[in-house]
Amino acid sequence: MGLDLFNGQFLKNPSSKTKKIIIVNPQPDIVKYNLAKYIDLNNYKVEVVKDFETFVLNHIDNYLL
């Protein structure tokens, strides 16, 4: 139910300003499949990073203020 609550209330909220989804997972197709049950992924820029270590070492600086 936790994922349902997150997807249903946050991502589908019309006031959400979410434009990008970053999937940090070695199997992004599974994550995309599960997200697609709740939202239209075509409405978002979807980035994929293969694992958390790669995200922290190479990508996190792009998202820090």
Protein Blocks (a to p, Z undefined) as FASTA:
>chain_A
ZZmmmmmmmmmpmkbcbfbdcdddfblmlmmmmmmmmmcfklpccdddfbfklmmmmmmm
mmpZZ
